[in-house]
Amino acid sequence: MAIVKLPDSDVFTRLVTERQSVRAFLQEPVPQSLLHQILMSARQAPSGANLQPGTFLCIEGQARRRLSSDLIEACRNGIKEVEDYGYFPDPMPMSLRRRQAASAQALYGALGIGREDRSGRDVQFERNFEFFDAPVALVVTINREFGSGGYLDLGMAIYGLMLAAQSHGLSTCAIGALATFPNLVRRSLDLDAHCAIVCGLALGYADDAAPVNKTKTMRCALQDYFRVIA
Ligand SMILES: Cc1cc2nc3c(=O)[nH]c(=O)nc-3n(C[C@H](O)[C@H](O)[C@H](O)COP(=O)(O)O)c2cc1C
Protein backbone atom coordinates (compact mmCIF):
# COMPACT_ATOMS: atom_id res chain seq x y z
CA MET A 1 0.00 0.00 0.00
CA ALA A 2 1.37 3.41 -0.96
CA ILE A 3 2.05 5.67 2.00
CA VAL A 4 0.45 9.06 1.43
CA LYS A 5 2.19 11.88 3.25
CA LEU A 6 -0.44 14.22 4.68
CA PRO A 7 0.19 17.94 5.16
CA ASP A 8 0.94 18.69 8.83
CA SER A 9 -2.44 20.38 9.40
CA ASP A 10 -4.22 17.23 8.18
CA VAL A 11 -2.08 15.08 10.46
CA PHE A 12 -3.17 17.18 13.42
CA THR A 13 -6.84 17.11 12.40
CA ARG A 14 -6.64 13.34 12.11
CA LEU A 15 -4.98 13.04 15.48
CA VAL A 16 -7.70 14.99 17.26
CA THR A 17 -10.60 13.39 15.42
CA GLU A 18 -9.32 9.83 15.72
CA ARG A 19 -8.57 10.09 19.44
CA GLN A 20 -11.29 8.52 21.49
CA SER A 21 -11.49 7.19 25.00
CA VAL A 22 -10.36 3.59 25.04
CA ARG A 23 -11.48 1.25 27.82
CA ALA A 24 -9.90 -2.07 26.80
CA PHE A 25 -6.20 -2.55 26.13
CA LEU A 26 -3.81 -5.15 24.77
CA GLN A 27 -1.45 -6.57 27.37
CA GLU A 28 1.49 -5.15 25.46
CA PRO A 29 3.83 -3.14 27.67
CA VAL A 30 4.61 0.49 26.94
CA PRO A 31 8.37 1.10 26.95
CA GLN A 32 9.39 3.47 29.73
CA SER A 33 11.33 5.67 27.29
CA LEU A 34 8.13 6.16 25.26
CA LEU A 35 6.13 7.01 28.38
CA HIS A 36 8.78 9.58 29.31
CA GLN A 37 8.63 11.09 25.81
CA ILE A 38 4.83 11.39 26.06
CA LEU A 39 5.09 13.08 29.46
CA MET A 40 7.67 15.53 28.10
CA SER A 41 5.22 16.43 25.30
CA ALA A 42 2.45 16.90 27.86
CA ARG A 43 4.68 19.30 29.76
CA GLN A 44 4.96 21.52 26.67
CA ALA A 45 1.44 22.74 27.53
CA PRO A 46 1.22 26.44 28.36
CA SER A 47 0.37 27.46 31.91
CA GLY A 48 -0.25 30.74 33.73
CA ALA A 49 3.11 32.25 34.78
CA ASN A 50 4.59 28.95 33.55
CA LEU A 51 3.75 27.37 36.91
CA GLN A 52 3.26 23.94 35.24
CA PRO A 53 0.93 22.63 37.91
CA GLY A 54 0.21 18.98 38.53
CA THR A 55 1.96 15.65 38.89
CA PHE A 56 1.53 12.39 36.99
CA LEU A 57 2.07 9.40 39.26
CA CYS A 58 2.64 6.07 37.57
CA ILE A 59 1.13 3.37 39.79
CA GLU A 60 2.55 -0.11 39.47
CA GLY A 61 2.81 -3.53 41.14
CA GLN A 62 1.59 -3.92 44.69
CA ALA A 63 0.60 -0.23 44.96
CA ARG A 64 -1.67 -0.55 41.91
CA ARG A 65 -3.27 -3.79 43.09
CA ARG A 66 -3.92 -2.30 46.54
CA LEU A 67 -5.37 0.94 45.12
CA SER A 68 -7.73 -0.95 42.80
CA SER A 69 -8.96 -3.30 45.49
CA ASP A 70 -9.38 -0.45 48.02
CA LEU A 71 -11.43 1.54 45.47
CA ILE A 72 -13.62 -1.39 44.49
CA GLU A 73 -14.27 -2.27 48.12
CA ALA A 74 -15.23 1.34 48.94
CA CYS A 75 -17.51 1.47 45.91
CA ARG A 76 -19.24 -1.81 46.82
CA ASN A 77 -19.69 -0.66 50.41
CA GLY A 78 -21.39 2.53 49.23
CA ILE A 79 -18.73 4.79 50.83
CA LYS A 80 -19.23 8.45 49.94
CA GLU A 81 -16.48 11.08 50.05
CA VAL A 82 -16.40 14.79 49.28
CA GLU A 83 -14.35 15.37 46.14
CA ASP A 84 -11.33 17.71 46.23
CA TYR A 85 -12.87 19.82 43.46
CA GLY A 86 -16.30 20.23 41.96
CA TYR A 87 -16.69 18.80 38.49
CA PHE A 88 -20.30 18.75 37.36
CA PRO A 89 -22.79 21.57 37.74
CA ASP A 90 -25.20 20.83 40.56
CA PRO A 91 -28.02 20.75 39.69
CA MET A 92 -27.20 19.66 36.14
CA PRO A 93 -29.22 21.73 33.62
CA MET A 94 -31.44 19.73 31.29
CA SER A 95 -29.38 20.60 28.18
CA LEU A 96 -26.25 19.09 29.81
CA ARG A 97 -28.17 16.15 31.20
CA ARG A 98 -29.04 15.24 27.63
CA ARG A 99 -25.36 15.21 26.68
CA GLN A 100 -24.52 13.14 29.75
CA ALA A 101 -27.24 10.65 28.89
CA ALA A 102 -26.03 10.43 25.28
CA SER A 103 -22.47 9.64 26.39
CA ALA A 104 -23.73 6.98 28.83
CA GLN A 105 -25.90 5.54 26.06
CA ALA A 106 -22.90 5.44 23.69
CA LEU A 107 -20.86 3.49 26.26
CA TYR A 108 -23.53 1.10 27.52
CA GLY A 109 -24.98 0.68 24.03
CA ALA A 110 -21.59 -0.49 22.73
CA LEU A 111 -21.53 -3.03 25.57
CA GLY A 112 -25.12 -4.14 25.05
CA ILE A 113 -25.99 -3.05 28.61
CA GLY A 114 -29.62 -1.95 28.82
CA ARG A 115 -31.03 1.09 30.64
CA GLU A 116 -32.44 -1.04 33.48
CA ASP A 117 -29.38 -3.25 33.85
CA ARG A 118 -28.03 -1.78 37.08
CA SER A 119 -25.58 -4.60 37.75
CA GLY A 120 -24.20 -4.47 34.19
CA ARG A 121 -23.51 -0.76 34.68
CA ASP A 122 -21.93 -1.38 38.08
CA VAL A 123 -19.57 -3.96 36.57
CA GLN A 124 -18.46 -1.47 33.91
CA PHE A 125 -18.15 1.29 36.52
CA GLU A 126 -15.78 -0.85 38.59
CA ARG A 127 -13.53 -1.21 35.53
CA ASN A 128 -12.60 2.45 36.12
CA PHE A 129 -10.94 1.42 39.36
CA GLU A 130 -8.88 -1.22 37.58
CA PHE A 131 -7.70 1.39 35.08
CA PHE A 132 -9.38 -0.85 32.48
CA ASP A 133 -6.36 -3.19 32.91
CA ALA A 134 -4.24 -0.75 30.90
CA PRO A 135 -0.50 -1.44 31.01
CA VAL A 136 0.05 2.08 32.33
CA ALA A 137 -2.00 3.49 35.23
CA LEU A 138 -1.51 7.15 36.10
CA VAL A 139 -2.96 9.20 38.93
CA VAL A 140 -3.02 12.93 38.24
CA THR A 141 -2.70 15.22 41.24
CA ILE A 142 -2.39 18.94 41.85
CA ASN A 143 -1.33 20.95 44.86
CA ARG A 144 -4.49 21.77 46.82
CA GLU A 145 -3.54 25.46 46.96
CA PHE A 146 -4.26 25.89 43.23
CA GLY A 147 -7.57 27.42 42.20
CA SER A 148 -9.49 26.80 38.98
CA GLY A 149 -6.64 28.25 36.88
CA GLY A 150 -4.32 25.46 37.94
CA TYR A 151 -6.90 22.87 36.86
CA LEU A 152 -7.24 24.71 33.54
CA ASP A 153 -3.48 24.47 32.99
CA LEU A 154 -3.37 20.85 34.05
CA GLY A 155 -6.24 19.99 31.71
CA MET A 156 -4.18 21.27 28.80
CA ALA A 157 -1.27 19.08 29.87
CA ILE A 158 -3.59 16.08 30.13
CA TYR A 159 -4.91 16.65 26.63
CA GLY A 160 -1.32 17.11 25.42
CA LEU A 161 -0.54 13.74 26.95
CA MET A 162 -3.54 12.16 25.20
CA LEU A 163 -2.54 13.53 21.81
CA ALA A 164 1.12 12.66 22.26
CA ALA A 165 0.07 9.10 23.14
CA GLN A 166 -2.21 9.01 20.10
CA SER A 167 0.63 10.15 17.84
CA HIS A 168 2.60 7.08 19.00
CA GLY A 169 -0.28 4.69 18.30
CA LEU A 170 -1.29 4.54 21.95
CA SER A 171 -4.71 5.23 23.46
CA THR A 172 -5.95 6.72 26.71
CA CYS A 173 -8.96 7.21 28.92
CA ALA A 174 -9.22 9.81 31.65
CA ILE A 175 -10.82 8.40 34.81
CA GLY A 176 -12.65 11.06 36.78
CA ALA A 177 -14.23 8.27 38.84
CA LEU A 178 -11.01 8.14 40.85
CA ALA A 179 -11.59 11.66 42.11
CA THR A 180 -14.73 10.50 43.95
CA PHE A 181 -12.51 8.83 46.61
CA PRO A 182 -9.73 11.38 47.21
CA ASN A 183 -9.01 10.41 50.84
CA LEU A 184 -8.88 6.74 49.99
CA VAL A 185 -6.48 7.39 47.07
CA ARG A 186 -4.22 9.51 49.29
CA ARG A 187 -4.25 6.86 52.03
CA SER A 188 -3.68 3.96 49.69
CA LEU A 189 -0.76 5.68 47.90
CA ASP A 190 0.56 7.38 51.03
CA LEU A 191 0.24 10.83 49.47
CA ASP A 192 0.59 14.14 51.24
CA ALA A 193 -2.61 15.88 52.39
CA HIS A 194 -1.71 18.74 50.01
CA CYS A 195 -2.19 16.47 46.98
CA ALA A 196 -5.62 16.98 45.43
CA ILE A 197 -6.74 13.97 43.37
CA VAL A 198 -7.71 15.18 39.88
CA CYS A 199 -8.28 11.98 37.90
CA GLY A 200 -6.76 8.72 36.78
CA LEU A 201 -5.46 7.98 33.31
CA ALA A 202 -5.32 4.62 31.57
CA LEU A 203 -2.77 4.37 28.77
CA GLY A 204 -1.79 1.58 26.41
CA TYR A 205 -2.38 -0.04 23.04
CA ALA A 206 -6.09 -0.27 22.23
CA ASP A 207 -7.77 -3.64 21.90
CA ASP A 208 -9.63 -2.80 18.70
CA ALA A 209 -11.70 -5.98 18.90
CA ALA A 210 -13.23 -5.09 22.29
CA PRO A 211 -16.90 -4.01 22.01
CA VAL A 212 -16.36 -1.22 24.58
CA ASN A 213 -13.94 0.46 22.19
CA LYS A 214 -16.74 0.83 19.65
CA THR A 215 -18.14 3.62 21.85
CA LYS A 216 -18.55 6.70 19.68
CA THR A 217 -19.47 10.11 21.01
CA MET A 218 -20.72 13.19 19.18
CA ARG A 219 -19.86 16.84 19.61
CA CYS A 220 -22.23 19.77 19.73
CA ALA A 221 -22.54 22.08 16.74
CA LEU A 222 -20.21 25.05 16.29
CA GLN A 223 -23.03 27.54 16.92
CA ASP A 224 -23.57 25.99 20.37
CA TYR A 225 -20.16 27.08 21.60
CA PHE A 226 -18.96 29.84 19.28
CA ARG A 227 -20.42 33.18 18.37
CA VAL A 228 -19.18 36.55 17.30
CA ILE A 229 -19.99 39.62 19.36
CA ALA A 230 -19.33 42.84 17.47
C1 LIG B 1 -11.50 14.59 32.99
C2 LIG B 1 -12.22 13.40 32.38
C3 LIG B 1 -12.71 12.41 33.20
C4 LIG B 1 -13.31 11.27 32.65
N1 LIG B 1 -13.71 10.26 33.47
C5 LIG B 1 -14.15 9.11 32.94
C6 LIG B 1 -14.44 8.00 33.78
O1 LIG B 1 -14.33 8.06 35.01
N2 LIG B 1 -14.84 6.83 33.19
C7 LIG B 1 -14.96 6.71 31.84
O2 LIG B 1 -15.30 5.61 31.38
N3 LIG B 1 -14.72 7.76 31.02
C8 LIG B 1 -14.30 8.94 31.53
N4 LIG B 1 -14.00 9.99 30.71
C9 LIG B 1 -14.16 9.86 29.27
C10 LIG B 1 -15.35 10.67 28.76
O3 LIG B 1 -16.54 9.97 29.00
C11 LIG B 1 -15.14 10.90 27.25
O4 LIG B 1 -14.00 11.73 27.08
C12 LIG B 1 -16.34 11.60 26.58
O5 LIG B 1 -17.49 10.79 26.63
C13 LIG B 1 -16.02 11.90 25.11
O6 LIG B 1 -15.68 10.71 24.43
P1 LIG B 1 -14.27 10.50 23.71
O7 LIG B 1 -13.18 10.73 24.72
O8 LIG B 1 -14.29 9.07 23.23
O9 LIG B 1 -14.17 11.48 22.58
C14 LIG B 1 -13.44 11.16 31.23
C15 LIG B 1 -12.98 12.19 30.43
C16 LIG B 1 -12.38 13.30 30.97
C17 LIG B 1 -11.83 14.37 30.07
The ligand as an SDF file (V2000), in Angstrom:
LIG
                    3D

 31 33  0  0  0  0  0  0  0  0999 V2000
  -11.5040   14.5920   32.9920 C   0  0  0  0  0  0  0  0  0  0  0  0
  -12.2250   13.4040   32.3820 C   0  0  0  0  0  0  0  0  0  0  0  0
  -12.7120   12.4120   33.2050 C   0  0  0  0  0  0  0  0  0  0  0  0
  -13.3050   11.2750   32.6480 C   0  0  0  0  0  0  0  0  0  0  0  0
  -13.7120   10.2610   33.4670 N   0  0  0  0  0  0  0  0  0  0  0  0
  -14.1510    9.1100   32.9380 C   0  0  0  0  0  0  0  0  0  0  0  0
  -14.4370    7.9990   33.7830 C   0  0  0  0  0  0  0  0  0  0  0  0
  -14.3270    8.0640   35.0110 O   0  0  0  0  0  0  0  0  0  0  0  0
  -14.8380    6.8350   33.1950 N   0  0  0  0  0  0  0  0  0  0  0  0
  -14.9570    6.7140   31.8390 C   0  0  0  0  0  0  0  0  0  0  0  0
  -15.3000    5.6120   31.3770 O   0  0  0  0  0  0  0  0  0  0  0  0
  -14.7160    7.7600   31.0190 N   0  0  0  0  0  0  0  0  0  0  0  0
  -14.2960    8.9380   31.5330 C   0  0  0  0  0  0  0  0  0  0  0  0
  -13.9960    9.9950   30.7130 N   0  0  0  0  0  0  0  0  0  0  0  0
  -14.1590    9.8650   29.2650 C   0  0  0  0  0  0  0  0  0  0  0  0
  -15.3540   10.6720   28.7550 C   0  0  0  0  0  0  0  0  0  0  0  0
  -16.5370    9.9660   28.9990 O   0  0  0  0  0  0  0  0  0  0  0  0
  -15.1440   10.9030   27.2520 C   0  0  0  0  0  0  0  0  0  0  0  0
  -14.0040   11.7260   27.0760 O   0  0  0  0  0  0  0  0  0  0  0  0
  -16.3440   11.6020   26.5760 C   0  0  0  0  0  0  0  0  0  0  0  0
  -17.4880   10.7930   26.6350 O   0  0  0  0  0  0  0  0  0  0  0  0
  -16.0250   11.9010   25.1060 C   0  0  0  0  0  0  0  0  0  0  0  0
  -15.6830   10.7100   24.4260 O   0  0  0  0  0  0  0  0  0  0  0  0
  -14.2700   10.4970   23.7070 P   0  0  0  0  0  0  0  0  0  0  0  0
  -13.1770   10.7260   24.7220 O   0  0  0  0  0  0  0  0  0  0  0  0
  -14.2870    9.0660   23.2340 O   0  0  0  0  0  0  0  0  0  0  0  0
  -14.1710   11.4780   22.5840 O   0  0  0  0  0  0  0  0  0  0  0  0
  -13.4430   11.1600   31.2310 C   0  0  0  0  0  0  0  0  0  0  0  0
  -12.9770   12.1870   30.4300 C   0  0  0  0  0  0  0  0  0  0  0  0
  -12.3780   13.3000   30.9730 C   0  0  0  0  0  0  0  0  0  0  0  0
  -11.8330   14.3730   30.0730 C   0  0  0  0  0  0  0  0  0  0  0  0
  1  2  1  0
  2  3  1  0
  2 30  2  0
  3  4  2  0
  4  5  1  0
  4 28  1  0
  5  6  2  0
  6  7  1  0
  6 13  1  0
  7  8  2  0
  7  9  1  0
  9 10  1  0
 10 11  2  0
 10 12  1  0
 12 13  2  0
 13 14  1  0
 14 15  1  0
 14 28  1  0
 15 16  1  0
 16 17  1  0
 16 18  1  0
 18 19  1  0
 18 20  1  0
 20 21  1  0
 20 22  1  0
 22 23  1  0
 23 24  1  0
 24 25  2  0
 24 26  1  0
 24 27  1  0
 28 29  2  0
 29 30  1  0
 30 31  1  0
M  END
$$$$
